[in-house]
Amino acid sequence: MNTTPRPGFVKIPAGALVRYPDRLDVRSPSEFALDHLPGAVNCPVLDNSERALIGTIYTRESPFAAKKRGAALVARNIAHIVAEHCRDQLREWSPVVYCWRGGQRSAALAHVLHEIGFQVAQLDGGYQAYRRHVVAALARLPARFTFIVVCGLTGSGKSRLLAALAGIGAQVLDLEGLAKHRGSLLGDLPHASQPSQKAFESQLLAALEGFDTEVPVYVESESRKIGTVQMPEALLQAIRASDCVHIDTPQELRVALLKEEYQHFLGDPESLTAKLARLEPLFGPAVVADWASAAAYGGFDSLVAELLRKHYDPTYARSMEKNFPRSVSAHRVAPKAIDVHAFRTLAREIDAHFGTNIVVPA
């Protein structure tokens, strides 16, 4: 009989995570919701109520009592995890398991998976180590890229142009998509909540790590804040120092585009009015009341045009002058329509101008 003990599961640093696309987060659902490794699956060894219970026993009774109760709960939950998540996995499956600090919660599951025969790894230092890795990487990585900033007044179709560029194979950093916000007073997306700051940064780092540093990355001219989340300083400075392309979209097309993208407000004028009320300190209650009346009676063309003229265009112009000095020499393009074909045409024109050597599909 062979009595030689099997080597234990390996521990890996956060910088080696790229080799482990399968990721098991054993923290509680509430911890997972705040932030987690991109692509991770939540397999809590203690759920929210169980974690709170063990914490209470730890402080009111003793650490020993907490460990006894916790071990029973963890064992039961690991049995469920193995049955649900490991049943169809092959022997070659190589997940990384992590918890808050790389302690007992992740070690317990890693030990069981290792004994089964999987090539499991534990994230050394847990989520806290990963979080430090994210902060450090976002401080140094943006400087390695060449960014091309898509500029243009509100409603000019910057997001549509980015989508068209991605469609022809360009590298695109969709900040508003990651932030789940359009970056303005009316920018909340219907039926979608913004991520936490930490979750936004995790997704941002994953996007940057997926790019080729030898190929330009297109990005929109965003403010420091996109809704409730904030751009990392190094990325913000790198983008603001970059070359620009400017979309000159005619006013009537901008109004039509905004009506398309903000249909949820057209169908709910009261919600729109509530948002516009925040502009009273700038324009006074009488002006905002007129806007509310226009929304209530369906006068959206005139309402949108006036909001652009009085608020959005002056605000954007000031921001560009202050924050994007290269916008004055930007390559300028103009869509002839607001459909997919029109923006695909612009994408090809921009590709030809910047010489990014994208292979454009027919």
C-alpha positions as CSV (number, residue, x, y, z in Angstrom):
1,M,0.0,0.0,0.0
2,N,1.3,3.4,-1.0
3,T,1.3,5.6,2.1
4,T,3.1,8.6,0.5
5,P,1.0,11.7,1.2
6,R,-0.3,13.6,-1.9
7,P,1.1,17.1,-2.3
8,G,-1.4,19.7,-1.2
9,F,-3.2,22.1,-3.5
10,V,-1.2,25.0,-4.9
11,K,-1.4,28.6,-3.9
12,I,-1.1,31.2,-6.6
13,P,-0.6,35.0,-6.5
14,A,-3.2,37.4,-8.0
15,G,-0.8,38.0,-10.9
16,A,-1.2,34.4,-12.1
17,L,-5.0,34.4,-12.3
18,V,-4.9,34.7,-16.1
19,R,-4.0,30.9,-16.2
20,Y,-7.2,30.1,-14.2
21,P,-10.3,31.1,-16.1
22,D,-12.5,28.9,-13.9
23,R,-13.0,30.7,-10.6
24,L,-15.0,29.7,-7.5
25,D,-15.8,32.5,-5.0
26,V,-16.7,30.9,-1.7
27,R,-17.7,34.1,0.0
28,S,-21.2,34.9,1.0
29,P,-23.6,36.3,-1.7
30,S,-23.5,39.8,-0.2
31,E,-19.7,39.8,-0.5
32,F,-19.8,38.5,-4.0
33,A,-22.4,41.1,-5.1
34,L,-20.1,44.0,-4.0
35,D,-17.3,42.7,-6.2
36,H,-15.7,39.5,-7.5
37,L,-13.2,38.2,-9.9
38,P,-14.5,38.5,-13.5
39,G,-16.0,35.2,-14.6
40,A,-16.2,33.9,-11.0
41,V,-19.1,31.7,-9.9
42,N,-20.5,32.2,-6.4
43,C,-20.2,29.0,-4.4
44,P,-20.7,30.2,-0.8
45,V,-19.5,27.8,1.9
46,L,-21.4,30.1,4.3
47,D,-24.4,32.1,3.1
48,N,-25.3,35.6,4.4
49,S,-27.3,34.4,7.4
50,E,-24.9,31.6,8.2
51,R,-21.9,33.9,8.2
52,A,-23.7,36.4,10.5
53,L,-24.6,33.5,12.8
54,I,-21.0,32.3,13.1
55,G,-19.8,35.8,13.8
56,T,-22.3,36.1,16.6
57,I,-21.3,32.8,18.1
58,Y,-17.6,33.8,17.9
59,T,-18.2,37.1,19.8
60,R,-20.9,35.9,22.3
61,E,-19.7,32.4,23.1
62,S,-16.2,31.5,21.9
63,P,-14.0,31.0,18.8
64,F,-14.1,27.2,19.5
65,A,-17.9,27.1,19.5
66,A,-18.0,29.1,16.3
67,K,-15.6,26.8,14.6
68,K,-17.6,23.7,15.6
69,R,-20.9,25.2,14.3
70,G,-19.1,26.6,11.2
71,A,-17.5,23.3,10.3
72,A,-20.9,21.6,10.2
73,L,-22.3,24.3,8.0
74,V,-19.3,24.4,5.7
75,A,-19.2,20.7,5.3
76,R,-22.9,20.6,4.3
77,N,-22.5,23.4,1.8
78,I,-19.3,21.9,0.3
79,A,-21.3,18.7,-0.3
80,H,-23.8,20.7,-2.2
81,I,-21.1,22.6,-4.2
82,V,-19.4,19.3,-5.2
83,A,-22.8,17.8,-6.3
84,E,-23.9,20.8,-8.3
85,H,-20.7,22.3,-9.7
86,C,-18.2,19.4,-10.0
87,R,-20.4,16.5,-11.1
88,D,-19.6,16.9,-14.8
89,Q,-16.1,18.2,-14.5
90,L,-13.2,16.2,-16.0
91,R,-10.1,15.3,-14.0
92,E,-8.2,18.0,-15.8
93,W,-10.5,20.8,-14.4
94,S,-8.3,23.4,-12.8
95,P,-10.3,26.0,-10.9
96,V,-9.0,28.6,-8.5
97,V,-10.8,29.0,-5.2
98,Y,-10.8,32.1,-3.2
99,C,-12.4,33.8,-0.1
100,W,-11.9,37.1,1.6
101,R,-8.3,36.6,2.8
102,G,-7.3,33.2,1.4
103,G,-8.1,31.5,4.7
104,Q,-10.2,28.7,6.0
105,R,-13.3,29.1,3.8
106,S,-11.5,28.7,0.5
107,A,-9.0,26.2,2.0
108,A,-11.8,23.9,3.0
109,L,-13.3,23.7,-0.5
110,A,-9.8,23.5,-2.1
111,H,-8.9,20.6,0.1
112,V,-12.0,18.6,-0.9
113,L,-11.5,19.3,-4.6
114,H,-7.9,18.4,-4.3
115,E,-8.7,15.1,-2.6
116,I,-11.2,14.3,-5.4
117,G,-8.3,14.7,-7.9
118,F,-8.9,18.1,-9.5
119,Q,-5.9,20.4,-10.2
120,V,-7.3,23.1,-7.8
121,A,-5.5,26.2,-6.7
122,Q,-6.2,28.6,-3.9
123,L,-5.7,32.4,-4.4
124,D,-3.0,33.4,-2.0
125,G,-4.4,36.3,0.1
126,G,-7.9,35.9,-1.3
127,Y,-10.0,38.7,-2.6
128,Q,-8.0,41.3,-0.6
129,A,-4.8,40.3,-2.6
130,Y,-6.8,40.5,-5.8
131,R,-8.1,43.9,-4.9
132,R,-4.6,45.2,-4.3
133,H,-3.6,43.7,-7.7
134,V,-6.4,45.6,-9.4
135,V,-5.5,49.0,-7.9
136,A,-1.8,48.5,-8.7
137,A,-2.5,47.4,-12.3
138,L,-4.9,50.2,-13.0
139,A,-2.2,52.7,-11.9
140,R,0.4,51.4,-14.3
141,L,-1.4,49.7,-17.2
142,P,-3.1,52.7,-19.0
143,A,0.3,54.2,-19.8
144,R,1.1,51.2,-22.1
145,F,-1.8,51.9,-24.5
146,T,-2.4,54.4,-27.3
147,F,-5.9,55.7,-27.0
148,I,-8.0,57.4,-29.6
149,V,-10.7,59.5,-28.0
150,V,-14.2,59.7,-29.7
151,C,-15.5,63.2,-29.1
152,G,-18.8,64.9,-30.0
153,L,-21.7,66.8,-28.5
154,T,-24.4,65.0,-26.6
155,G,-26.5,63.0,-29.1
156,S,-23.8,62.9,-31.8
157,G,-23.6,59.1,-31.6
158,K,-20.4,58.5,-29.8
159,S,-21.6,55.2,-28.4
160,R,-22.9,54.1,-31.8
161,L,-19.6,54.9,-33.4
162,L,-17.7,52.8,-30.7
163,A,-20.1,49.9,-31.4
164,A,-19.4,50.3,-35.1
165,L,-15.7,50.3,-34.5
166,A,-15.9,47.2,-32.4
167,G,-18.0,45.7,-35.3
168,I,-15.1,46.1,-37.7
169,G,-12.6,44.6,-35.3
170,A,-11.2,47.6,-33.5
171,Q,-10.2,47.5,-29.9
172,V,-12.9,49.5,-28.0
173,L,-13.0,50.3,-24.3
174,D,-16.7,50.9,-23.6
175,L,-16.6,52.8,-20.3
176,E,-20.4,53.5,-20.3
177,G,-21.1,49.9,-20.9
178,L,-18.9,48.9,-18.0
179,A,-20.4,51.6,-15.8
180,K,-24.0,50.8,-16.9
181,H,-24.6,54.5,-17.3
182,R,-24.6,57.0,-20.1
183,G,-22.7,59.6,-18.2
184,S,-25.2,62.4,-17.9
185,L,-28.1,63.7,-15.8
186,L,-30.4,61.4,-17.7
187,G,-27.9,58.6,-18.0
188,D,-29.4,55.9,-15.8
189,L,-30.2,52.8,-17.8
190,P,-33.7,51.4,-17.4
191,H,-33.7,48.0,-15.6
192,A,-30.0,48.1,-14.9
193,S,-28.1,49.2,-11.7
194,Q,-24.6,50.6,-11.7
195,P,-21.9,48.4,-10.3
196,S,-19.9,49.2,-7.2
197,Q,-16.7,51.2,-7.7
198,K,-14.7,48.0,-7.0
199,A,-16.7,45.9,-9.4
200,F,-16.4,48.6,-12.1
201,E,-12.6,48.6,-11.6
202,S,-12.5,44.8,-11.8
203,Q,-14.3,44.8,-15.1
204,L,-12.2,47.7,-16.4
205,L,-9.0,45.8,-15.6
206,A,-10.3,42.7,-17.3
207,A,-11.0,44.7,-20.4
208,L,-7.6,46.3,-20.5
209,E,-5.8,43.0,-19.9
210,G,-7.6,41.6,-23.0
211,F,-6.2,44.3,-25.3
212,D,-3.1,44.2,-27.5
213,T,-0.9,47.1,-26.3
214,E,0.5,47.4,-29.9
215,V,-3.0,48.3,-31.3
216,P,-4.8,51.6,-30.5
217,V,-7.9,51.5,-28.2
218,Y,-10.9,53.7,-29.0
219,V,-12.7,55.2,-26.0
220,E,-15.3,57.9,-25.5
221,S,-14.4,61.4,-24.0
222,E,-15.8,60.7,-20.5
223,S,-15.9,62.9,-17.4
224,R,-14.1,61.9,-14.2
225,K,-17.4,60.4,-13.0
226,I,-19.8,58.1,-14.9
227,G,-22.9,58.2,-12.8
228,T,-21.8,57.0,-9.4
229,V,-18.5,55.4,-10.4
230,Q,-15.2,57.2,-10.9
231,M,-12.5,56.7,-13.5
232,P,-9.1,55.6,-12.1
233,E,-6.7,58.6,-12.2
234,A,-4.1,57.0,-14.4
235,L,-6.6,56.0,-17.1
236,L,-8.3,59.4,-17.0
237,Q,-5.0,61.2,-17.5
238,A,-3.9,58.8,-20.3
239,I,-7.2,59.4,-22.2
240,R,-7.1,63.1,-21.8
241,A,-3.7,63.3,-23.3
242,S,-4.7,61.3,-26.4
243,D,-5.5,62.1,-30.0
244,C,-9.2,62.6,-30.8
245,V,-11.8,62.0,-33.5
246,H,-14.8,64.4,-33.5
247,I,-18.3,63.5,-34.7
248,D,-20.1,66.5,-36.2
249,T,-23.7,65.3,-36.2
250,P,-26.4,67.7,-37.5
251,Q,-28.8,69.0,-34.9
252,E,-31.9,67.2,-36.3
253,L,-30.1,63.9,-36.3
254,R,-29.0,64.4,-32.7
255,V,-32.5,65.0,-31.6
256,A,-33.7,61.9,-33.4
257,L,-30.9,59.8,-32.0
258,L,-31.6,61.0,-28.4
259,K,-35.3,60.2,-28.8
260,E,-34.4,56.7,-29.9
261,E,-32.0,56.1,-27.0
262,Y,-34.2,57.6,-24.3
263,Q,-37.5,56.0,-25.3
264,H,-38.1,55.1,-21.6
265,F,-38.4,58.8,-20.8
266,L,-40.7,59.5,-23.7
267,G,-43.1,56.8,-22.3
268,D,-42.7,58.1,-18.7
269,P,-42.8,62.0,-18.7
270,E,-43.1,62.1,-14.9
271,S,-39.8,60.3,-14.5
272,L,-38.1,62.7,-17.0
273,T,-39.6,65.7,-15.1
274,A,-38.2,64.4,-11.8
275,K,-34.7,64.2,-13.3
276,L,-35.0,67.7,-14.9
277,A,-36.0,69.2,-11.5
278,R,-32.3,68.9,-10.5
279,L,-31.5,71.6,-13.0
280,E,-33.6,74.2,-11.2
281,P,-30.6,75.8,-9.4
282,L,-29.0,76.5,-12.9
283,F,-32.1,77.6,-14.9
284,G,-34.8,78.5,-12.3
285,P,-38.1,76.9,-11.6
286,A,-40.0,78.7,-14.4
287,V,-37.7,77.3,-17.2
288,V,-37.8,73.8,-15.7
289,A,-41.6,74.0,-15.4
290,D,-41.8,74.8,-19.1
291,W,-39.7,71.7,-19.8
292,A,-42.0,69.6,-17.7
293,S,-45.0,70.9,-19.5
294,A,-43.4,70.1,-22.9
295,A,-42.7,66.6,-21.7
296,A,-46.2,66.1,-20.4
297,Y,-47.7,67.2,-23.8
298,G,-45.3,65.2,-25.9
299,G,-43.3,68.2,-27.2
300,F,-40.1,66.2,-27.2
301,D,-38.4,67.6,-30.3
302,S,-38.4,71.1,-29.0
303,L,-37.6,70.0,-25.4
304,V,-34.6,68.0,-26.5
305,A,-33.3,70.8,-28.8
306,E,-33.6,73.3,-26.0
307,L,-31.9,71.1,-23.4
308,L,-29.0,70.7,-25.9
309,R,-28.8,74.4,-26.6
310,K,-29.1,75.6,-23.0
311,H,-27.4,72.9,-21.0
312,Y,-25.7,70.0,-22.7
313,D,-23.8,71.7,-25.5
314,P,-22.3,74.5,-23.3
315,T,-21.4,72.0,-20.6
316,Y,-19.7,69.7,-23.0
317,A,-17.8,72.5,-24.8
318,R,-16.4,73.7,-21.5
319,S,-15.3,70.2,-20.4
320,M,-13.6,69.6,-23.8
321,E,-11.7,72.8,-23.7
322,K,-10.5,72.2,-20.2
323,N,-9.8,68.4,-20.3
324,F,-9.1,67.3,-23.9
325,P,-6.6,69.8,-25.3
326,R,-6.1,67.7,-28.5
327,S,-9.7,67.9,-29.4
328,V,-9.1,71.2,-31.2
329,S,-7.0,69.3,-33.8
330,A,-9.3,66.2,-33.9
331,H,-10.0,64.4,-37.1
332,R,-13.6,65.3,-37.9
333,V,-16.3,63.0,-39.3
334,A,-20.0,63.5,-40.0
335,P,-22.7,60.8,-40.2
336,K,-25.4,61.2,-42.9
337,A,-27.9,59.2,-40.9
338,I,-28.1,57.5,-37.5
339,D,-28.5,53.9,-38.5
340,V,-26.0,51.1,-38.3
341,H,-24.8,51.4,-41.9
342,A,-24.1,55.1,-41.5
343,F,-21.9,54.5,-38.4
344,R,-20.2,51.5,-40.0
345,T,-19.2,53.9,-42.8
346,L,-17.7,56.3,-40.3
347,A,-15.8,53.5,-38.6
348,R,-14.2,52.5,-41.9
349,E,-13.3,56.2,-42.6
350,I,-11.7,56.5,-39.1
351,D,-9.8,53.2,-39.5
352,A,-8.4,54.5,-42.8
353,H,-7.4,57.8,-41.3
354,F,-5.6,56.4,-38.2
355,G,-4.1,53.4,-40.1
356,T,-5.0,50.9,-37.5
357,N,-5.0,48.1,-40.1
358,I,-8.3,46.6,-39.2
359,V,-9.5,43.9,-41.5
360,V,-13.0,45.2,-42.3
361,P,-15.6,42.5,-43.1
362,A,-17.6,42.9,-46.3
